[in-house]
């Protein structure tokens, strides 16, 4: 039997094993992604290690269909109240950092502070058209608080998003009109042009937000 034929046969029989390994690896990534999605939902609680251990214990025993040693029903109503309390507490912590962060950002090279209070910094100049306030755009973006904690990202979902510029926070409506298609920019959004006193999801009340936005297209 020729050496070439032996190599071909080895490769042929190895294919099913390789495919199985690849499938297993992909499944493991899927389960890891489940954990990442759960982490984003839990981030608002800003948990200590002991609190995290209790959550993991609850998840494990719930998945295993074990009967809790106490009635959890009365505690379901407390979850939202705790989330709101913890989110507001995070907002108070961030307030001390925000002023210094904004002042430093405004002094960076190429940063421009608009009359409304947005700090706009081009990270990559585009060459296409600029959208108007009523245009629909296609973007990739990442949003963080001033401490660097990510609260939203199209990169995580793996696909760009589309929306009308008159359907988003005022900071985006104004800021993206300064961009051209193909460009990338940083927007630092003051609370009154973002989610203000109400906050949203993982975003505390009165939070200054930091976005990196890529303007991919103006959707016609």
C-alpha positions in Angstrom: 0.0 0.0 0.0 1.5 3.4 -1.0 2.3 6.0 1.6 -0.1 8.4 -0.1 -3.0 6.0 0.2 -2.2 5.3 3.9 -2.2 9.0 4.6 -5.6 9.4 2.8 -7.2 6.5 4.7 -6.0 7.9 8.1 -7.4 11.3 7.2 -10.7 9.7 6.1 -11.2 7.8 9.4 -10.1 10.8 11.5 -12.9 13.0 10.0 -15.8 11.7 12.1 -13.8 12.1 15.3 -12.7 15.6 14.3 -16.3 16.5 13.5 -17.5 15.2 16.8 -14.8 17.1 18.7 -15.7 20.3 16.8 -19.4 19.8 17.6 -18.6 19.3 21.3 -16.5 22.4 21.3 -19.3 24.4 19.7 -21.8 23.1 22.3 -19.4 24.1 25.1 -19.2 27.6 23.6 -23.0 27.7 23.5 -23.3 26.8 27.2 -20.6 29.3 28.0 -22.6 31.9 26.1 -25.6 31.1 28.3 -23.5 31.9 31.3 -22.5 35.2 29.7 -26.1 36.2 29.0 -27.1 35.3 32.6 -24.1 37.4 33.8 -25.3 40.4 32.0 -28.7 40.1 33.6 -27.2 39.6 37.0 -24.6 42.4 36.8 -27.1 44.9 38.1 -27.0 43.2 41.5 -23.3 44.0 41.9 -22.9 40.9 44.0 -20.3 39.9 46.6 -18.6 36.5 46.3 -20.9 35.1 49.0 -24.0 36.4 47.2 -22.7 35.0 43.9 -22.2 31.6 45.7 -25.9 31.6 46.7 -27.0 32.4 43.2 -24.9 29.6 41.8 -26.3 27.2 44.4 -29.8 28.2 43.5 -29.1 27.7 39.8 -27.5 24.3 40.4 -30.3 23.0 42.6 -33.0 24.4 40.3 -31.5 22.7 37.3 -31.2 19.5 39.3 -34.9 19.9 40.3 -34.1 19.8 44.0 -36.8 21.0 46.3 -35.7 24.3 48.1 -35.4 24.1 51.8 -37.7 27.2 52.1 -40.5 28.8 50.1 -39.0 30.9 47.3 -42.3 32.4 46.1 -42.4 35.4 48.5 -38.9 36.3 47.4 -39.7 36.6 43.8 -41.4 40.0 44.5 -38.2 41.2 46.2 -35.9 40.6 43.2 -36.9 43.7 41.3 -36.8 45.9 44.4 -33.3 44.6 45.2 -32.2 45.1 41.6 -33.4 48.7 41.7 -31.7 49.3 45.0 -28.4 47.9 43.8 -28.5 49.7 40.5 -29.1 53.0 42.3 -26.3 52.3 44.7 -24.0 51.7 41.7 -25.1 55.1 40.3 -24.0 56.8 43.5 -20.6 55.1 43.4 -20.2 56.2 39.7 -21.1 59.8 40.5 -17.8 60.4 42.3 -15.9 59.1 39.2 -18.0 60.8 36.5 -16.8 64.4 36.9 -13.1 63.5 36.7 -13.8 61.1 33.8 -15.7 63.7 31.8 -13.1 66.4 32.4 -10.3 64.2 31.3 -12.1 63.0 28.2 -12.9 66.5 27.1 -9.2 67.4 27.1 -8.2 64.5 24.9 -6.8 65.2 21.5 -9.6 65.5 18.8 -12.3 65.5 21.5 -15.1 68.0 20.9 -17.7 69.0 23.5 -20.9 70.1 21.9 -23.2 72.8 23.4 -25.6 70.1 24.6 -22.8 68.4 26.6 -21.9 65.5 24.4 -18.2 64.7 24.1 -17.5 63.5 20.6 -14.3 62.0 19.4 -13.6 60.6 16.0 -11.7 57.3 16.2 -11.8 56.7 12.4 -13.1 59.1 9.8 -15.6 57.8 7.4 -15.9 58.6 3.7 -19.6 58.2 3.0 -22.6 60.3 3.7 -23.7 61.6 7.1 -27.2 60.6 8.3 -30.0 63.1 9.2 -32.1 63.0 12.4 -34.8 61.0 10.6 -32.6 58.5 8.8 -32.4 54.8 9.6 -28.8 53.6 10.3 -26.9 50.3 10.6 -24.3 50.3 13.3 -22.0 48.2 15.5 -21.6 49.6 19.0 -20.4 49.0 22.5 -21.8 50.8 25.6 -20.1 51.1 29.0 -20.4 53.0 32.2 -17.6 55.4 33.2 -16.0 52.6 35.2 -15.7 50.5 32.1 -18.5 48.1 32.9 -20.2 47.0 29.7 -24.0 47.2 29.6 -24.7 46.5 26.0 -22.9 45.5 22.8 -23.8 44.5 19.2 -20.4 42.7 19.0 -21.6 40.3 21.7 -24.7 39.4 19.7 -22.5 39.0 16.6 -24.6 41.2 14.3 -25.1 44.9 13.7 -28.3 46.7 14.6 -30.6 49.0 12.6 -32.8 51.8 14.0 -34.1 55.2 13.2 -32.1 58.1 14.7 -35.4 59.6 15.9 -36.0 56.4 17.9 -33.0 56.4 20.2 -31.5 58.5 23.0 -30.8 62.2 22.1 -27.1 61.6 22.4 -27.2 59.2 19.5 -29.5 61.3 17.5 -27.1 64.2 17.7 -23.8 62.3 17.8 -24.3 60.1 14.8 -25.2 63.0 12.6 -21.6 64.1 13.0 -20.3 60.8 11.5 -19.9 59.6 8.0 -20.5 56.0 6.8 -17.4 53.9 7.4 -16.5 56.0 10.5 -16.1 55.1 14.1 -16.5 57.5 17.0 -16.7 57.7 20.8 -19.7 59.4 22.3 -19.8 60.3 25.9 -23.4 61.0 26.8 -24.5 63.1 29.8 -27.5 61.7 31.7 -30.1 64.2 30.4 -29.3 63.0 26.8 -29.3 59.3 27.8 -31.6 57.6 30.3 -31.7 60.4 33.0 -33.2 59.8 36.4 -35.0 56.6 35.4 -32.0 54.6 34.2 -32.6 51.5 32.1 -31.7 47.8 32.7 -28.1 47.7 33.9 -27.8 51.5 33.6 -28.1 53.3 36.9 -30.1 56.5 37.3 -28.2 59.7 36.3 -25.5 57.7 34.6 -23.0 59.2 32.1 -22.6 56.7 29.2 -19.7 55.9 26.9 -20.3 54.5 23.5 -18.0 53.4 20.7 -20.1 53.4 17.5 -19.3 52.3 14.0 -21.6 53.7 11.3 -21.8 50.9 8.8 -24.6 52.3 6.5 -27.5 54.6 6.1 -30.4 52.2 5.4 -32.7 53.3 2.5 
